[in-house]
């Protein structure tokens, strides 16, 4: 009976086995996700807050846009070549001037004293030269007179000496008398020779001294002329025809030698002065073409001068018009200039955007064809112009890239694009 009452166990899965199996499957799924799942960081982004650009194949135009300012083709600087006090301003800024027009007058009393002193020195030197000439001439006259007297005396003594030679042979005179006449004759002849030599030396000295004094006076007169011309420099004049663009001094102001007092613009033609970022300094050279729109017309230019000095991150170039200069153009006007750096080439292009500031052109977010997300991808970029970046590696034509600023995306590898 007891055998008939034995409990028969039910066959099949129990509930606990089912729950254990489910738990195992969940655990296996978690492990597989940890091993093979997408571990990239994600960030949700609203589509209307980003800008998307499409990669396209096209012609890369190697140019930059720069701002240019209209300037006169030539500016002449007015510098003071003499110190002085501003007494009178005859021409105001903005006035047309002709070459030689007096713009302002200076006064310099020290210069007046210098001129007076030089004039007195020249007058004194001239008087001294006159006195020297008179003295030297008197001296020469005296020497010539001495020579004439000695010549007369020598002839008289020569006759006496010759007569005594005859008389001594006849013993009509004493030997002492003869010797005395001979000595007088010889001494007078010697004195005559000395006077002649003195006259020659005095004549040479006279000529050389007069020449030296004349040269000295000539130099003094030239210096006086230069000093007088310095007086003329107290009138600051226009060196060329043009427009008096600036004039710095005021009445009563004392300006020193070399002080810049103003500028004159020559209005025969104009140029464009352009400041360019120092990044392009190795690519800028004379002859590069440029153009800009003004008054509904395209105007062409070319670089004629490059200033290599860099200031505040920029350097300057001058551009000359190669087309007709617009009549309406005025000094000081500005224009946006298209400056070509090279010829157009086939390239892969990506529209410019704020992303470059964050990535330096080393990577971008590429939008999936589904448009649901964008993933980070490494790229290599080349040149850039105001509209496009040149893509060298990492992108294909037709792909879409987020080109707006990445500042708010942090280090996310994947952006989930959501509609608002």
FITORVEX-873200 format. One record per residue (C-alpha): residue number from 1; residue in one letter; x negated, y, z negated. Coordinates in steps of 0.1 Angstrom, whole numbers. Example, Ala and Ser with C-alpha at 12.3 -4.5 7.8 and 13.67 -1.06 7.14 Angstrom:
REM residues 2
<atom num="1" residu="A" c1="-123" c2="-45" c3="-78"/>
<atom num="2" residu="S" c1="-137" c2="-11" c3="-71"/>
***
This chain:
REM residues 420
<atom num="1" residu="X" c1="0" c2="0" c3="0"/>
<atom num="2" residu="X" c1="-28" c2="22" c3="-8"/>
<atom num="3" residu="X" c1="-42" c2="15" c3="26"/>
<atom num="4" residu="X" c1="-10" c2="26" c3="42"/>
<atom num="5" residu="X" c1="-11" c2="59" c3="23"/>
<atom num="6" residu="X" c1="-47" c2="70" c3="36"/>
<atom num="7" residu="X" c1="-47" c2="106" c3="51"/>
<atom num="8" residu="X" c1="-55" c2="107" c3="88"/>
<atom num="9" residu="X" c1="-79" c2="136" c3="97"/>
<atom num="10" residu="X" c1="-69" c2="159" c3="126"/>
<atom num="11" residu="X" c1="-93" c2="160" c3="156"/>
<atom num="12" residu="X" c1="-103" c2="192" c3="175"/>
<atom num="13" residu="X" c1="-118" c2="227" c3="167"/>
<atom num="14" residu="X" c1="-111" c2="243" c3="135"/>
<atom num="15" residu="X" c1="-106" c2="281" c3="131"/>
<atom num="16" residu="X" c1="-139" c2="286" c3="114"/>
<atom num="17" residu="X" c1="-157" c2="270" c3="143"/>
<atom num="18" residu="X" c1="-140" c2="294" c3="167"/>
<atom num="19" residu="X" c1="-150" c2="324" c3="147"/>
<atom num="20" residu="X" c1="-186" c2="311" c3="145"/>
<atom num="21" residu="X" c1="-187" c2="307" c3="182"/>
<atom num="22" residu="X" c1="-173" c2="342" c3="188"/>
<atom num="23" residu="X" c1="-199" c2="357" c3="165"/>
<atom num="24" residu="X" c1="-227" c2="338" c3="182"/>
<atom num="25" residu="X" c1="-216" c2="351" c3="216"/>
<atom num="26" residu="X" c1="-215" c2="387" c3="203"/>
<atom num="27" residu="X" c1="-249" c2="383" c3="188"/>
<atom num="28" residu="X" c1="-262" c2="368" c3="221"/>
<atom num="29" residu="X" c1="-248" c2="398" c3="240"/>
<atom num="30" residu="X" c1="-264" c2="423" c3="216"/>
<atom num="31" residu="X" c1="-298" c2="405" c3="220"/>
<atom num="32" residu="X" c1="-295" c2="405" c3="258"/>
<atom num="33" residu="X" c1="-286" c2="442" c3="257"/>
<atom num="34" residu="X" c1="-316" c2="449" c3="236"/>
<atom num="35" residu="X" c1="-339" c2="430" c3="260"/>
<atom num="36" residu="X" c1="-324" c2="438" c3="294"/>
<atom num="37" residu="X" c1="-300" c2="467" c3="288"/>
<atom num="38" residu="X" c1="-305" c2="504" c3="298"/>
<atom num="39" residu="X" c1="-325" c2="519" c3="270"/>
<atom num="40" residu="X" c1="-329" c2="554" c3="286"/>
<atom num="41" residu="X" c1="-317" c2="585" c3="267"/>
<atom num="42" residu="X" c1="-285" c2="600" c3="280"/>
<atom num="43" residu="X" c1="-268" c2="633" c3="279"/>
<atom num="44" residu="X" c1="-234" c2="643" c3="290"/>
<atom num="45" residu="X" c1="-233" c2="674" c3="312"/>
<atom num="46" residu="X" c1="-204" c2="693" c3="327"/>
<atom num="47" residu="X" c1="-206" c2="695" c3="365"/>
<atom num="48" residu="X" c1="-194" c2="731" c3="367"/>
<atom num="49" residu="X" c1="-224" c2="742" c3="346"/>
<atom num="50" residu="X" c1="-251" c2="729" c3="370"/>
<atom num="51" residu="X" c1="-262" c2="737" c3="405"/>
<atom num="52" residu="X" c1="-269" c2="709" c3="429"/>
<atom num="53" residu="X" c1="-291" c2="712" c3="460"/>
<atom num="54" residu="X" c1="-296" c2="689" c3="489"/>
<atom num="55" residu="X" c1="-329" c2="677" c3="502"/>
<atom num="56" residu="X" c1="-332" c2="684" c3="539"/>
<atom num="57" residu="X" c1="-357" c2="681" c3="567"/>
<atom num="58" residu="X" c1="-365" c2="714" c3="585"/>
<atom num="59" residu="X" c1="-390" c2="740" c3="594"/>
<atom num="60" residu="X" c1="-409" c2="753" c3="564"/>
<atom num="61" residu="X" c1="-415" c2="791" c3="569"/>
<atom num="62" residu="X" c1="-447" c2="800" c3="549"/>
<atom num="63" residu="X" c1="-438" c2="835" c3="537"/>
<atom num="64" residu="X" c1="-432" c2="855" c3="505"/>
<atom num="65" residu="X" c1="-409" c2="884" c3="497"/>
<atom num="66" residu="X" c1="-426" c2="915" c3="482"/>
<atom num="67" residu="X" c1="-416" c2="951" c3="475"/>
<atom num="68" residu="X" c1="-433" c2="978" c3="495"/>
<atom num="69" residu="X" c1="-434" c2="1016" c3="489"/>
<atom num="70" residu="X" c1="-437" c2="1041" c3="517"/>
<atom num="71" residu="X" c1="-468" c2="1062" c3="514"/>
<atom num="72" residu="X" c1="-486" c2="1087" c3="538"/>
<atom num="73" residu="X" c1="-512" c2="1070" c3="560"/>
<atom num="74" residu="X" c1="-539" c2="1092" c3="543"/>
<atom num="75" residu="X" c1="-540" c2="1110" c3="510"/>
<atom num="76" residu="X" c1="-567" c2="1137" c3="505"/>
<atom num="77" residu="X" c1="-577" c2="1144" c3="470"/>
<atom num="78" residu="X" c1="-584" c2="1180" c3="458"/>
<atom num="79" residu="X" c1="-612" c2="1180" c3="433"/>
<atom num="80" residu="X" c1="-628" c2="1211" c3="417"/>
<atom num="81" residu="X" c1="-663" c2="1215" c3="429"/>
<atom num="82" residu="X" c1="-669" c2="1244" c3="405"/>
<atom num="83" residu="X" c1="-658" c2="1249" c3="369"/>
<atom num="84" residu="X" c1="-636" c2="1278" c3="361"/>
<atom num="85" residu="X" c1="-604" c2="1292" c3="346"/>
<atom num="86" residu="X" c1="-572" c2="1291" c3="366"/>
<atom num="87" residu="X" c1="-563" c2="1327" c3="374"/>
<atom num="88" residu="X" c1="-537" c2="1323" c3="402"/>
<atom num="89" residu="X" c1="-516" c2="1295" c3="419"/>
<atom num="90" residu="X" c1="-507" c2="1306" c3="454"/>
<atom num="91" residu="X" c1="-490" c2="1274" c3="467"/>
<atom num="92" residu="X" c1="-465" c2="1251" c3="449"/>
<atom num="93" residu="X" c1="-461" c2="1214" c3="451"/>
<atom num="94" residu="X" c1="-441" c2="1201" c3="481"/>
<atom num="95" residu="X" c1="-452" c2="1230" c3="504"/>
<atom num="96" residu="X" c1="-467" c2="1224" c3="538"/>
<atom num="97" residu="X" c1="-503" c2="1237" c3="540"/>
<atom num="98" residu="X" c1="-527" c2="1244" c3="568"/>
<atom num="99" residu="X" c1="-565" c2="1238" c3="566"/>
<atom num="100" residu="X" c1="-582" c2="1267" c3="549"/>
<atom num="101" residu="X" c1="-551" c2="1279" c3="529"/>
<atom num="102" residu="X" c1="-561" c2="1290" c3="494"/>
<atom num="103" residu="X" c1="-541" c2="1269" c3="469"/>
<atom num="104" residu="X" c1="-554" c2="1283" c3="437"/>
<atom num="105" residu="X" c1="-580" c2="1307" c3="424"/>
<atom num="106" residu="X" c1="-605" c2="1302" c3="396"/>
<atom num="107" residu="X" c1="-627" c2="1326" c3="377"/>
<atom num="108" residu="X" c1="-662" c2="1320" c3="362"/>
<atom num="109" residu="X" c1="-681" c2="1348" c3="346"/>
<atom num="110" residu="X" c1="-712" c2="1327" c3="339"/>
<atom num="111" residu="X" c1="-714" c2="1322" c3="377"/>
<atom num="112" residu="X" c1="-713" c2="1359" c3="382"/>
<atom num="113" residu="X" c1="-741" c2="1364" c3="358"/>
<atom num="114" residu="X" c1="-761" c2="1337" c3="376"/>
<atom num="115" residu="X" c1="-756" c2="1355" c3="409"/>
<atom num="116" residu="X" c1="-766" c2="1389" c3="394"/>
<atom num="117" residu="X" c1="-798" c2="1373" c3="379"/>
<atom num="118" residu="X" c1="-807" c2="1356" c3="412"/>
<atom num="119" residu="X" c1="-802" c2="1388" c3="431"/>
<atom num="120" residu="X" c1="-825" c2="1407" c3="407"/>
<atom num="121" residu="X" c1="-851" c2="1380" c3="410"/>
<atom num="122" residu="X" c1="-850" c2="1381" c3="448"/>
<atom num="123" residu="X" c1="-853" c2="1419" c3="448"/>
<atom num="124" residu="X" c1="-882" c2="1418" c3="424"/>
<atom num="125" residu="X" c1="-900" c2="1392" c3="445"/>
<atom num="126" residu="X" c1="-894" c2="1413" c3="477"/>
<atom num="127" residu="X" c1="-909" c2="1443" c3="460"/>
<atom num="128" residu="X" c1="-939" c2="1423" c3="447"/>
<atom num="129" residu="X" c1="-945" c2="1410" c3="482"/>
<atom num="130" residu="X" c1="-945" c2="1446" c3="495"/>
<atom num="131" residu="X" c1="-969" c2="1457" c3="468"/>
<atom num="132" residu="X" c1="-992" c2="1427" c3="475"/>
<atom num="133" residu="X" c1="-992" c2="1434" c3="512"/>
<atom num="134" residu="X" c1="-1002" c2="1470" c3="506"/>
<atom num="135" residu="X" c1="-1029" c2="1461" c3="481"/>
<atom num="136" residu="X" c1="-1043" c2="1434" c3="504"/>
<atom num="137" residu="X" c1="-1042" c2="1457" c3="534"/>
<atom num="138" residu="X" c1="-1060" c2="1484" c3="514"/>
<atom num="139" residu="X" c1="-1086" c2="1459" c3="504"/>
<atom num="140" residu="X" c1="-1091" c2="1448" c3="540"/>
<atom num="141" residu="X" c1="-1094" c2="1484" c3="550"/>
<atom num="142" residu="X" c1="-1121" c2="1490" c3="524"/>
<atom num="143" residu="X" c1="-1140" c2="1459" c3="535"/>
<atom num="144" residu="X" c1="-1139" c2="1470" c3="571"/>
<atom num="145" residu="X" c1="-1151" c2="1505" c3="561"/>
<atom num="146" residu="X" c1="-1180" c2="1489" c3="542"/>
<atom num="147" residu="X" c1="-1189" c2="1468" c3="572"/>
<atom num="148" residu="X" c1="-1189" c2="1499" c3="594"/>
<atom num="149" residu="X" c1="-1211" c2="1518" c3="570"/>
<atom num="150" residu="X" c1="-1235" c2="1489" c3="567"/>
<atom num="151" residu="X" c1="-1237" c2="1484" c3="604"/>
<atom num="152" residu="X" c1="-1245" c2="1521" c3="608"/>
<atom num="153" residu="X" c1="-1271" c2="1520" c3="581"/>
<atom num="154" residu="X" c1="-1285" c2="1487" c3="595"/>
<atom num="155" residu="X" c1="-1291" c2="1503" c3="629"/>
<atom num="156" residu="X" c1="-1309" c2="1533" c3="613"/>
<atom num="157" residu="X" c1="-1331" c2="1510" c3="591"/>
<atom num="158" residu="X" c1="-1337" c2="1488" c3="621"/>
<atom num="159" residu="X" c1="-1351" c2="1517" c3="641"/>
<atom num="160" residu="X" c1="-1372" c2="1528" c3="612"/>
<atom num="161" residu="X" c1="-1385" c2="1493" c3="607"/>
<atom num="162" residu="X" c1="-1394" c2="1490" c3="643"/>
<atom num="163" residu="X" c1="-1412" c2="1523" c3="643"/>
<atom num="164" residu="X" c1="-1431" c2="1514" c3="612"/>
<atom num="165" residu="X" c1="-1443" c2="1481" c3="629"/>
<atom num="166" residu="X" c1="-1460" c2="1503" c3="656"/>
<atom num="167" residu="X" c1="-1474" c2="1527" c3="631"/>
<atom num="168" residu="X" c1="-1488" c2="1501" c3="608"/>
<atom num="169" residu="X" c1="-1508" c2="1487" c3="637"/>
<atom num="170" residu="X" c1="-1524" c2="1521" c3="642"/>
<atom num="171" residu="X" c1="-1529" c2="1526" c3="604"/>
<atom num="172" residu="X" c1="-1507" c2="1556" c3="605"/>
<atom num="173" residu="X" c1="-1486" c2="1545" c3="574"/>
<atom num="174" residu="X" c1="-1495" c2="1526" c3="544"/>
<atom num="175" residu="X" c1="-1487" c2="1489" c3="540"/>
<atom num="176" residu="X" c1="-1464" c2="1496" c3="511"/>
<atom num="177" residu="X" c1="-1443" c2="1520" c3="532"/>
<atom num="178" residu="X" c1="-1440" c2="1494" c3="558"/>
<atom num="179" residu="X" c1="-1430" c2="1467" c3="534"/>
<atom num="180" residu="X" c1="-1404" c2="1490" c3="518"/>
<atom num="181" residu="X" c1="-1388" c2="1497" c3="552"/>
<atom num="182" residu="X" c1="-1387" c2="1459" c3="559"/>
<atom num="183" residu="X" c1="-1371" c2="1451" c3="526"/>
<atom num="184" residu="X" c1="-1344" c2="1478" c3="531"/>
<atom num="185" residu="X" c1="-1337" c2="1465" c3="566"/>
<atom num="186" residu="X" c1="-1335" c2="1428" c3="554"/>
<atom num="187" residu="X" c1="-1313" c2="1437" c3="524"/>
<atom num="188" residu="X" c1="-1289" c2="1458" c3="545"/>
<atom num="189" residu="X" c1="-1286" c2="1429" c3="570"/>
<atom num="190" residu="X" c1="-1279" c2="1405" c3="542"/>
<atom num="191" residu="X" c1="-1252" c2="1428" c3="527"/>
<atom num="192" residu="X" c1="-1236" c2="1431" c3="561"/>
<atom num="193" residu="X" c1="-1234" c2="1394" c3="565"/>
<atom num="194" residu="X" c1="-1218" c2="1391" c3="530"/>
<atom num="195" residu="X" c1="-1192" c2="1418" c3="538"/>
<atom num="196" residu="X" c1="-1183" c2="1400" c3="571"/>
<atom num="197" residu="X" c1="-1179" c2="1367" c3="552"/>
<atom num="198" residu="X" c1="-1158" c2="1385" c3="526"/>
<atom num="199" residu="X" c1="-1136" c2="1400" c3="552"/>
<atom num="200" residu="X" c1="-1130" c2="1366" c3="568"/>
<atom num="201" residu="X" c1="-1122" c2="1350" c3="534"/>
<atom num="202" residu="X" c1="-1099" c2="1379" c3="524"/>
<atom num="203" residu="X" c1="-1081" c2="1377" c3="557"/>
<atom num="204" residu="X" c1="-1074" c2="1340" c3="553"/>
<atom num="205" residu="X" c1="-1063" c2="1345" c3="517"/>
<atom num="206" residu="X" c1="-1042" c2="1374" c3="527"/>
<atom num="207" residu="X" c1="-1024" c2="1354" c3="554"/>
<atom num="208" residu="X" c1="-1019" c2="1323" c3="531"/>
<atom num="209" residu="X" c1="-1007" c2="1344" c3="502"/>
<atom num="210" residu="X" c1="-982" c2="1364" c3="523"/>
<atom num="211" residu="X" c1="-969" c2="1331" c3="538"/>
<atom num="212" residu="X" c1="-965" c2="1316" c3="504"/>
<atom num="213" residu="X" c1="-947" c2="1346" c3="491"/>
<atom num="214" residu="X" c1="-925" c2="1347" c3="521"/>
<atom num="215" residu="X" c1="-916" c2="1311" c3="517"/>
<atom num="216" residu="X" c1="-909" c2="1317" c3="480"/>
<atom num="217" residu="X" c1="-886" c2="1346" c3="488"/>
<atom num="218" residu="X" c1="-869" c2="1325" c3="516"/>
<atom num="219" residu="X" c1="-862" c2="1298" c3="490"/>
<atom num="220" residu="X" c1="-849" c2="1323" c3="466"/>
<atom num="221" residu="X" c1="-826" c2="1338" c3="492"/>
<atom num="222" residu="X" c1="-813" c2="1304" c3="501"/>
<atom num="223" residu="X" c1="-806" c2="1296" c3="465"/>
<atom num="224" residu="X" c1="-789" c2="1330" c3="462"/>
<atom num="225" residu="X" c1="-768" c2="1321" c3="493"/>
<atom num="226" residu="X" c1="-758" c2="1287" c3="477"/>
<atom num="227" residu="X" c1="-749" c2="1305" c3="445"/>
<atom num="228" residu="X" c1="-727" c2="1330" c3="464"/>
<atom num="229" residu="X" c1="-711" c2="1300" c3="481"/>
<atom num="230" residu="X" c1="-703" c2="1287" c3="447"/>
<atom num="231" residu="X" c1="-682" c2="1318" c3="443"/>
<atom num="232" residu="X" c1="-663" c2="1308" c3="474"/>
<atom num="233" residu="X" c1="-657" c2="1274" c3="458"/>
<atom num="234" residu="X" c1="-637" c2="1292" c3="431"/>
<atom num="235" residu="X" c1="-610" c2="1294" c3="457"/>
<atom num="236" residu="X" c1="-597" c2="1259" c3="461"/>
<atom num="237" residu="X" c1="-586" c2="1255" c3="497"/>
<atom num="238" residu="X" c1="-567" c2="1229" c3="517"/>
<atom num="239" residu="X" c1="-592" c2="1207" c3="535"/>
<atom num="240" residu="X" c1="-566" c2="1194" c3="560"/>
<atom num="241" residu="X" c1="-531" c2="1201" c3="573"/>
<atom num="242" residu="X" c1="-505" c2="1183" c3="554"/>
<atom num="243" residu="X" c1="-481" c2="1185" c3="524"/>
<atom num="244" residu="X" c1="-493" c2="1195" c3="489"/>
<atom num="245" residu="X" c1="-480" c2="1165" c3="471"/>
<atom num="246" residu="X" c1="-493" c2="1172" c3="436"/>
<atom num="247" residu="X" c1="-509" c2="1201" c3="418"/>
<atom num="248" residu="X" c1="-519" c2="1195" c3="382"/>
<atom num="249" residu="X" c1="-535" c2="1227" c3="367"/>
<atom num="250" residu="X" c1="-516" c2="1255" c3="349"/>
<atom num="251" residu="X" c1="-523" c2="1292" c3="348"/>
<atom num="252" residu="X" c1="-550" c2="1299" c3="321"/>
<atom num="253" residu="X" c1="-563" c2="1263" c3="321"/>
<atom num="254" residu="X" c1="-600" c2="1257" c3="322"/>
<atom num="255" residu="X" c1="-610" c2="1229" c3="346"/>
<atom num="256" residu="X" c1="-644" c2="1213" c3="349"/>
<atom num="257" residu="X" c1="-665" c2="1202" c3="378"/>
<atom num="258" residu="X" c1="-650" c2="1171" c3="394"/>
<atom num="259" residu="X" c1="-616" c2="1175" c3="379"/>
<atom num="260" residu="X" c1="-588" c2="1163" c3="402"/>
<atom num="261" residu="X" c1="-564" c2="1192" c3="407"/>
<atom num="262" residu="X" c1="-541" c2="1177" c3="432"/>
<atom num="263" residu="X" c1="-534" c2="1157" c3="464"/>
<atom num="264" residu="X" c1="-525" c2="1165" c3="500"/>
<atom num="265" residu="X" c1="-505" c2="1140" c3="521"/>
<atom num="266" residu="X" c1="-512" c2="1138" c3="558"/>
<atom num="267" residu="X" c1="-478" c2="1133" c3="574"/>
<atom num="268" residu="X" c1="-490" c2="1122" c3="608"/>
<atom num="269" residu="X" c1="-480" c2="1086" c3="600"/>
<atom num="270" residu="X" c1="-470" c2="1063" c3="571"/>
<atom num="271" residu="X" c1="-480" c2="1030" c3="556"/>
<atom num="272" residu="X" c1="-465" c2="1006" c3="531"/>
<atom num="273" residu="X" c1="-483" c2="1000" c3="498"/>
<atom num="274" residu="X" c1="-474" c2="965" c3="485"/>
<atom num="275" residu="X" c1="-482" c2="948" c3="452"/>
<atom num="276" residu="X" c1="-486" c2="910" c3="454"/>
<atom num="277" residu="X" c1="-489" c2="884" c3="427"/>
<atom num="278" residu="X" c1="-525" c2="873" c3="421"/>
<atom num="279" residu="X" c1="-515" c2="837" c3="428"/>
<atom num="280" residu="X" c1="-516" c2="846" c3="466"/>
<atom num="281" residu="X" c1="-549" c2="865" c3="465"/>
<atom num="282" residu="X" c1="-569" c2="838" c3="483"/>
<atom num="283" residu="X" c1="-543" c2="836" c3="511"/>
<atom num="284" residu="X" c1="-540" c2="873" c3="519"/>
<atom num="285" residu="X" c1="-562" c2="888" c3="546"/>
<atom num="286" residu="X" c1="-562" c2="917" c3="571"/>
<atom num="287" residu="X" c1="-540" c2="912" c3="601"/>
<atom num="288" residu="X" c1="-512" c2="891" c3="585"/>
<atom num="289" residu="X" c1="-478" c2="902" c3="600"/>
<atom num="290" residu="X" c1="-448" c2="913" c3="580"/>
<atom num="291" residu="X" c1="-414" c2="928" c3="586"/>
<atom num="292" residu="X" c1="-385" c2="945" c3="568"/>
<atom num="293" residu="X" c1="-350" c2="958" c3="577"/>
<atom num="294" residu="X" c1="-344" c2="996" c3="575"/>
<atom num="295" residu="X" c1="-314" c2="1015" c3="588"/>
<atom num="296" residu="X" c1="-301" c2="985" c3="606"/>
<atom num="297" residu="X" c1="-333" c2="978" c3="625"/>
<atom num="298" residu="X" c1="-362" c2="954" c3="620"/>
<atom num="299" residu="X" c1="-395" c2="970" c3="615"/>
<atom num="300" residu="X" c1="-428" c2="952" c3="619"/>
<atom num="301" residu="X" c1="-461" c2="957" c3="599"/>
<atom num="302" residu="X" c1="-495" c2="942" c3="595"/>
<atom num="303" residu="X" c1="-520" c2="943" c3="567"/>
<atom num="304" residu="X" c1="-548" c2="967" c3="573"/>
<atom num="305" residu="X" c1="-565" c2="968" c3="538"/>
<atom num="306" residu="X" c1="-567" c2="944" c3="509"/>
<atom num="307" residu="X" c1="-576" c2="958" c3="474"/>
<atom num="308" residu="X" c1="-593" c2="929" c3="456"/>
<atom num="309" residu="X" c1="-590" c2="943" c3="421"/>
<atom num="310" residu="X" c1="-563" c2="926" c3="401"/>
<atom num="311" residu="X" c1="-544" c2="946" c3="375"/>
<atom num="312" residu="X" c1="-515" c2="934" c3="354"/>
<atom num="313" residu="X" c1="-514" c2="901" c3="374"/>
<atom num="314" residu="X" c1="-510" c2="918" c3="408"/>
<atom num="315" residu="X" c1="-532" c2="932" c3="436"/>
<atom num="316" residu="X" c1="-524" c2="958" c3="463"/>
<atom num="317" residu="X" c1="-525" c2="958" c3="501"/>
<atom num="318" residu="X" c1="-518" c2="985" c3="526"/>
<atom num="319" residu="X" c1="-496" c2="977" c3="556"/>
<atom num="320" residu="X" c1="-495" c2="997" c3="589"/>
<atom num="321" residu="X" c1="-465" c2="1000" c3="611"/>
<atom num="322" residu="X" c1="-468" c2="980" c3="644"/>
<atom num="323" residu="X" c1="-434" c2="991" c3="655"/>
<atom num="324" residu="X" c1="-420" c2="1026" c3="659"/>
<atom num="325" residu="X" c1="-418" c2="1044" c3="625"/>
<atom num="326" residu="X" c1="-382" c2="1051" c3="616"/>
<atom num="327" residu="X" c1="-374" c2="1089" c3="616"/>
<atom num="328" residu="X" c1="-354" c2="1087" c3="584"/>
<atom num="329" residu="X" c1="-381" c2="1071" c3="564"/>
<atom num="330" residu="X" c1="-395" c2="1092" c3="535"/>
<atom num="331" residu="X" c1="-424" c2="1089" c3="511"/>
<atom num="332" residu="X" c1="-415" c2="1070" c3="480"/>
<atom num="333" residu="X" c1="-388" c2="1048" c3="495"/>
<atom num="334" residu="X" c1="-390" c2="1011" c3="488"/>
<atom num="335" residu="X" c1="-381" c2="981" c3="509"/>
<atom num="336" residu="X" c1="-381" c2="943" c3="506"/>
<atom num="337" residu="X" c1="-408" c2="930" c3="529"/>
<atom num="338" residu="X" c1="-410" c2="895" c3="545"/>
<atom num="339" residu="X" c1="-448" c2="887" c3="545"/>
<atom num="340" residu="X" c1="-458" c2="857" c3="566"/>
<atom num="341" residu="X" c1="-487" c2="836" c3="553"/>
<atom num="342" residu="X" c1="-488" c2="810" c3="581"/>
<atom num="343" residu="X" c1="-469" c2="794" c3="610"/>
<atom num="344" residu="X" c1="-437" c2="774" c3="605"/>
<atom num="345" residu="X" c1="-441" c2="736" c3="601"/>
<atom num="346" residu="X" c1="-419" c2="705" c3="598"/>
<atom num="347" residu="X" c1="-413" c2="697" c3="562"/>
<atom num="348" residu="X" c1="-389" c2="682" c3="536"/>
<atom num="349" residu="X" c1="-372" c2="711" c3="518"/>
<atom num="350" residu="X" c1="-355" c2="715" c3="485"/>
<atom num="351" residu="X" c1="-336" c2="748" c3="476"/>
<atom num="352" residu="X" c1="-353" c2="769" c3="449"/>
<atom num="353" residu="X" c1="-339" c2="770" c3="414"/>
<atom num="354" residu="X" c1="-346" c2="774" c3="377"/>
<atom num="355" residu="X" c1="-356" c2="738" c3="371"/>
<atom num="356" residu="X" c1="-392" c2="746" c3="383"/>
<atom num="357" residu="X" c1="-398" c2="767" c3="351"/>
<atom num="358" residu="X" c1="-392" c2="736" c3="330"/>
<atom num="359" residu="X" c1="-409" c2="709" c3="351"/>
<atom num="360" residu="X" c1="-436" c2="727" c3="370"/>
<atom num="361" residu="X" c1="-424" c2="708" c3="401"/>
<atom num="362" residu="X" c1="-436" c2="674" c3="387"/>
<atom num="363" residu="X" c1="-401" c2="658" c3="383"/>
<atom num="364" residu="X" c1="-364" c2="665" c3="390"/>
<atom num="365" residu="X" c1="-330" c2="650" c3="382"/>
<atom num="366" residu="X" c1="-317" c2="632" c3="413"/>
<atom num="367" residu="X" c1="-279" c2="628" c3="415"/>
<atom num="368" residu="X" c1="-267" c2="592" c3="422"/>
<atom num="369" residu="X" c1="-246" c2="589" c3="454"/>
<atom num="370" residu="X" c1="-216" c2="582" c3="432"/>
<atom num="371" residu="X" c1="-219" c2="616" c3="417"/>
<atom num="372" residu="X" c1="-214" c2="602" c3="382"/>
<atom num="373" residu="X" c1="-249" c2="606" c3="369"/>
<atom num="374" residu="X" c1="-284" c2="620" c3="376"/>
<atom num="375" residu="X" c1="-317" c2="603" c3="368"/>
<atom num="376" residu="X" c1="-351" c2="617" c3="362"/>
<atom num="377" residu="X" c1="-376" c2="611" c3="389"/>
<atom num="378" residu="X" c1="-412" c2="621" c3="395"/>
<atom num="379" residu="X" c1="-419" c2="641" c3="426"/>
<atom num="380" residu="X" c1="-448" c2="660" c3="442"/>
<atom num="381" residu="X" c1="-443" c2="695" c3="456"/>
<atom num="382" residu="X" c1="-465" c2="717" c3="478"/>
<atom num="383" residu="X" c1="-459" c2="752" c3="489"/>
<atom num="384" residu="X" c1="-430" c2="774" c3="482"/>
<atom num="385" residu="X" c1="-413" c2="804" c3="497"/>
<atom num="386" residu="X" c1="-384" c2="826" c3="484"/>
<atom num="387" residu="X" c1="-358" c2="800" c3="495"/>
<atom num="388" residu="X" c1="-374" c2="765" c3="494"/>
<atom num="389" residu="X" c1="-400" c2="742" c3="478"/>
<atom num="390" residu="X" c1="-419" c2="719" c3="501"/>
<atom num="391" residu="X" c1="-415" c2="682" c3="490"/>
<atom num="392" residu="X" c1="-445" c2="660" c3="496"/>
<atom num="393" residu="X" c1="-435" c2="629" c3="477"/>
<atom num="394" residu="X" c1="-406" c2="614" c3="457"/>
<atom num="395" residu="X" c1="-374" c2="625" c3="476"/>
<atom num="396" residu="X" c1="-357" c2="616" c3="509"/>
<atom num="397" residu="X" c1="-335" c2="637" c3="532"/>
<atom num="398" residu="X" c1="-299" c2="638" c3="521"/>
<atom num="399" residu="X" c1="-306" c2="632" c3="484"/>
<atom num="400" residu="X" c1="-291" c2="656" c3="460"/>
<atom num="401" residu="X" c1="-310" c2="672" c3="431"/>
<atom num="402" residu="X" c1="-300" c2="694" c3="402"/>
<atom num="403" residu="X" c1="-318" c2="726" c3="409"/>
<atom num="404" residu="X" c1="-305" c2="748" c3="380"/>
<atom num="405" residu="X" c1="-323" c2="753" c3="347"/>
<atom num="406" residu="X" c1="-332" c2="722" c3="327"/>
<atom num="407" residu="X" c1="-338" c2="740" c3="294"/>
<atom num="408" residu="X" c1="-307" c2="725" c3="277"/>
<atom num="409" residu="X" c1="-313" c2="689" c3="288"/>
<atom num="410" residu="X" c1="-342" c2="682" c3="264"/>
<atom num="411" residu="X" c1="-360" c2="650" c3="272"/>
<atom num="412" residu="X" c1="-330" c2="631" c3="285"/>
<atom num="413" residu="X" c1="-338" c2="605" c3="312"/>
<atom num="414" residu="X" c1="-302" c2="603" c3="325"/>
<atom num="415" residu="X" c1="-275" c2="629" c3="327"/>
<atom num="416" residu="X" c1="-239" c2="617" c3="327"/>
<atom num="417" residu="X" c1="-220" c2="641" c3="349"/>
<atom num="418" residu="X" c1="-185" c2="649" c3="336"/>
<atom num="419" residu="X" c1="-157" c2="670" c3="351"/>
<atom num="420" residu="X" c1="-144" c2="697" c3="328"/>
***
